[in-house]
Amino acid sequence: MITPEFLKKGDTVGILATARKIELATLQPGIKLLESWGLHVAIGKTIGKEDHQLAGADWLRATDFQDMMDNPAIKAIWAGKGGYGTVRIIDRLDFTKFKKNPKWVIGFSDMTVLHSHINNMGIETMHALMTMNAKTATPEAIESLRKALFGEKLEYTLPSHAYNKTGKASGELVGGNLSVLYSILGSKSEVDYKGKILFIEDLDEYLYHIDRMMMNLKRNGYFDGLKAVIVGGMTEMKDNDIPWGKDALQIIQDILKDYKIPVIYNFPAGHIKDNHAMIFGKTVSVDVSEKGSKVNFE
């Protein structure tokens, strides 16, 4: 896998919206954060634009992303907000120059489309908080983003969880938002799961939807070749009038119970304030014991 150049003081980070609309004022804490690290900021054409829910028409969001990919002065692209809509522009993008001069693409949730698409090109990406989250993110999450951007080592030590499955594994980290991963199955953006360590998280889904998505992945063999699974935040889940009977983690535990691989639950990443940075495409090692878990980015 190709690792884009890490940032240094004086570099420029581009901020744009690939999906849901967002105003510049909402991004100010994130902009100030970058500036406090000695970085410059370029604001995309999509910030402040509106096309119903979206940050401008598809062509505008695609053009904004394309311009930042092709601009050699911009060293990283940071999503201002998620939502839904990145999949509507992915096939409009030309990655020819990006492949020759890759840069960090940063975000989570709907940005899973770009993570998977770019990881398939053999290029690493950064799963981390988005610009709008800077105001509410924990200091630990913010520090993890700084470390990731400037190339400092990422390693996480976690407390034990009742559902964890013990074991050790090493492999390339892939994944992201479960609903988005599910939505791109069968497309050219679908990530290769074989021999990988899969991270999943989700937000605001009905519990039976979580079961349906996990069952689809299981029945199609996506879990068969995995080295390990890391489960992040399963946040603000919904239930029907007649309860499903399991919470999200119990659903996942039930479906993964027959696989002889380590599984980590409640990893601090996803739609939570404590959303720690991870590098997708990077080889990671996981060590899960009764005492807790360790995740090291090599």
C-alpha positions in Angstrom: 0.0 0.0 0.0 1.1 3.6 -0.7 1.3 5.9 2.2 0.6 9.6 1.2 3.0 12.1 2.5 2.4 13.1 6.1 1.8 16.8 6.8 4.3 19.3 8.1 3.8 22.9 9.3 3.0 25.2 6.5 1.1 22.7 4.4 -2.4 23.3 3.2 -5.5 21.2 4.0 -8.6 21.6 1.8 -12.0 21.4 3.5 -15.1 20.6 1.4 -18.4 18.7 1.5 -18.9 15.6 -0.5 -22.5 15.0 0.8 -24.6 17.0 3.2 -24.6 20.8 3.1 -22.8 22.8 5.8 -22.1 26.5 6.5 -18.6 28.0 7.0 -19.4 29.2 10.5 -19.9 25.6 11.6 -16.4 24.7 10.5 -14.6 27.5 12.3 -13.5 25.4 15.3 -11.9 22.9 12.9 -10.3 25.6 10.8 -8.8 27.1 14.0 -7.6 23.7 15.1 -5.6 23.2 11.8 -4.2 26.7 12.1 -3.1 26.0 15.7 -1.0 23.1 14.3 0.7 25.4 11.8 -1.3 24.4 8.8 -3.1 26.5 6.2 -6.7 26.0 5.1 -8.3 26.1 1.7 -12.1 26.3 1.7 -13.9 24.4 -1.1 -16.6 25.7 -3.4 -19.2 23.4 -1.8 -19.0 25.0 1.7 -22.2 27.1 2.1 -23.8 25.8 -1.1 -27.2 24.1 -1.0 -29.2 21.7 -3.2 -31.9 20.5 -0.8 -30.0 18.3 1.6 -26.8 18.3 -0.4 -23.9 20.8 -0.5 -24.6 21.7 -4.1 -25.4 19.7 -7.2 -23.5 16.5 -7.9 -21.4 18.1 -10.6 -20.3 20.9 -8.1 -19.4 18.4 -5.3 -17.5 16.3 -7.8 -15.7 19.3 -9.3 -14.7 20.6 -5.9 -13.2 17.2 -4.9 -11.5 16.9 -8.3 -9.9 20.3 -8.0 -8.5 19.6 -4.6 -7.2 16.2 -5.7 -5.4 17.8 -8.7 -4.1 20.8 -6.9 -0.5 20.1 -5.8 -0.6 22.8 -3.2 -3.3 21.0 -1.2 -1.7 18.2 0.8 -4.8 16.7 2.4 -8.6 16.8 1.8 -10.8 16.9 5.0 -14.5 16.3 4.8 -16.5 19.1 6.5 -19.5 16.8 7.1 -20.9 13.5 6.2 -24.6 12.6 5.7 -25.4 11.0 2.4 -24.3 11.8 -1.2 -20.6 10.8 -1.7 -21.7 7.7 -3.7 -23.4 10.1 -6.2 -20.1 11.7 -7.2 -17.6 8.8 -7.0 -18.0 7.8 -10.6 -17.5 11.4 -11.8 -14.0 11.5 -10.3 -10.8 11.0 -12.3 -8.1 9.6 -10.0 -5.3 9.7 -12.6 -3.3 12.5 -11.0 -4.2 11.4 -7.5 -2.6 8.0 -8.1 0.6 9.6 -9.2 0.6 12.1 -6.3 -1.7 10.7 -3.5 -2.7 12.8 -0.6 -4.6 12.1 2.6 -8.4 11.9 2.3 -9.9 12.3 5.8 -13.3 11.6 7.3 -15.7 8.9 8.3 -19.3 7.8 7.8 -20.4 8.6 4.3 -16.7 9.0 3.4 -16.5 5.2 3.6 -17.2 5.2 -0.2 -14.0 7.1 -0.8 -12.0 5.1 1.7 -13.0 1.8 0.0 -12.6 3.2 -3.5 -9.1 4.6 -2.8 -8.0 1.6 -0.8 -8.7 -0.5 -3.8 -6.1 1.6 -5.7 -3.5 0.6 -3.2 -3.5 3.9 -1.4 -4.1 4.5 2.4 -6.8 6.9 3.7 -7.6 8.3 7.1 -10.7 7.4 9.0 -11.1 10.2 11.6 -13.4 13.0 12.7 -14.6 15.6 10.3 -14.2 19.3 10.4 -17.6 19.9 12.0 -16.8 17.5 14.8 -13.8 19.5 16.1 -16.0 21.5 18.4 -17.4 18.5 20.3 -14.7 15.9 19.9 -12.7 14.7 22.9 -9.2 16.0 23.4 -8.0 12.4 22.9 -9.8 12.1 19.5 -8.3 15.4 18.4 -4.8 14.4 19.5 -5.1 11.1 17.6 -6.0 13.1 14.4 -2.9 15.3 14.9 -0.7 12.2 15.4 -2.1 10.6 12.2 -1.7 13.8 10.1 1.9 14.3 11.1 2.9 10.7 10.9 3.3 9.9 14.6 2.7 6.3 15.6 -0.9 5.3 16.4 -1.5 2.6 19.0 -4.5 2.0 21.2 -4.9 0.1 24.5 -8.5 -0.7 25.4 -10.2 -2.2 28.4 -11.7 -5.7 28.1 -15.3 -6.2 26.9 -17.6 -9.0 27.7 -18.1 -9.9 24.0 -14.5 -9.7 22.9 -13.0 -12.8 21.3 -9.4 -13.4 22.3 -6.5 -13.9 19.9 -3.8 -12.2 17.8 -3.9 -11.2 14.2 -2.1 -8.9 11.8 -3.5 -7.5 8.5 -4.5 -4.6 6.4 -7.3 -2.5 8.0 -10.4 -1.8 5.9 -14.0 -0.9 6.5 -16.0 2.0 7.8 -19.7 2.6 8.1 -21.6 -0.7 7.9 -24.5 0.8 6.0 -22.3 2.3 3.4 -20.2 -0.8 3.1 -23.4 -2.7 2.5 -24.6 -0.2 0.0 -21.5 -0.5 -2.2 -21.4 -4.3 -2.3 -21.0 -5.5 -5.9 -19.8 -2.1 -7.1 -16.3 -1.2 -8.2 -15.9 0.6 -4.9 -16.4 -2.6 -2.9 -13.3 -3.3 -0.8 -11.6 -6.7 -0.8 -12.1 -8.3 2.6 -9.9 -11.4 2.1 -7.0 -11.5 4.6 -8.0 -8.1 6.0 -9.0 -6.7 9.4 -12.5 -5.2 9.2 -13.6 -2.2 11.1 -17.4 -1.4 11.3 -19.5 1.3 13.0 -23.0 2.7 12.4 -25.5 5.3 13.5 -29.3 5.7 13.7 -30.2 2.3 12.2 -33.0 -0.1 13.1 -31.7 -3.1 14.9 -33.1 -5.5 12.4 -31.3 -3.5 9.7 -28.0 -4.3 11.5 -29.0 -8.0 11.5 -29.9 -7.9 7.8 -26.7 -6.2 6.7 -24.5 -8.5 8.8 -26.4 -11.6 7.5 -25.8 -10.4 3.9 -22.1 -10.1 4.6 -22.0 -13.5 6.2 -24.1 -15.4 3.5 -21.9 -13.9 0.8 -18.7 -15.1 2.4 -17.2 -11.7 3.3 -16.3 -12.8 6.8 -14.7 -16.1 5.7 -11.3 -14.8 5.0 -11.0 -12.1 7.6 -8.1 -12.0 10.1 -10.0 -10.0 12.8 -13.0 -7.6 13.3 -13.0 -4.3 15.2 -16.4 -3.0 16.1 -16.7 0.7 16.8 -19.6 2.8 17.9 -23.1 1.5 17.3 -24.8 4.7 18.2 -28.5 5.8 18.6 -29.9 2.5 17.3 -33.7 2.3 16.9 -36.1 -0.6 17.6 -39.6 -1.5 16.5 -42.8 -1.6 18.6 -42.1 -5.3 18.9 -38.5 -5.3 20.1 -35.9 -7.2 18.0 -34.6 -8.8 21.2 -30.9 -8.0 20.9 -28.9 -4.7 20.9 -26.5 -4.0 18.0 -23.4 -5.5 19.7 -25.4 -8.7 20.6 -26.5 -9.0 17.0 -22.9 -8.7 15.8 -21.7 -11.1 18.4 -24.2 -13.7 17.5 -23.3 -13.6 13.8 -19.5 -13.6 14.4 -19.5 -16.3 17.1 -18.6 -19.2 14.8 -15.6 -17.5 13.2 -12.2 -18.4 14.9 -10.8 -14.8 14.7 -10.3 -12.1 17.4 -13.0 -9.6 17.7 -12.8 -6.2 19.6 -16.0 -4.5 20.7 -16.5 -0.8 21.7 -13.4 0.5 19.8 -13.4 4.3 20.2 -14.3 5.3 16.6 -17.4 6.2 14.7 -20.3 8.5 15.5 -19.1 9.3 19.0 -17.2 12.2 20.5 -14.2 10.0 21.2 -13.7 9.2 17.5 -10.0 8.1 17.3 -8.1 8.3 14.0 -7.2 5.1 12.1 -5.4 4.6 8.8 -7.2 2.4 6.4 -4.9 0.3 4.2 -2.3 0.3 6.9 -1.2 -3.1 8.4 -2.3 -3.3 12.0 -1.8 -5.9 14.7 -4.4 -6.7 17.2 -3.9 -8.6 20.5 -7.1 -9.4 22.4 -6.8 -11.0 25.8 -8.9 -11.3 28.9 -7.2 -8.2 30.3 -8.0 -6.0 27.3 -7.0 -5.2 23.7 -4.2 -3.6 21.8 -4.3 -2.2 18.3 -1.0 -1.1 16.8 -0.5 0.6 13.4 2.7 -0.7 12.0 
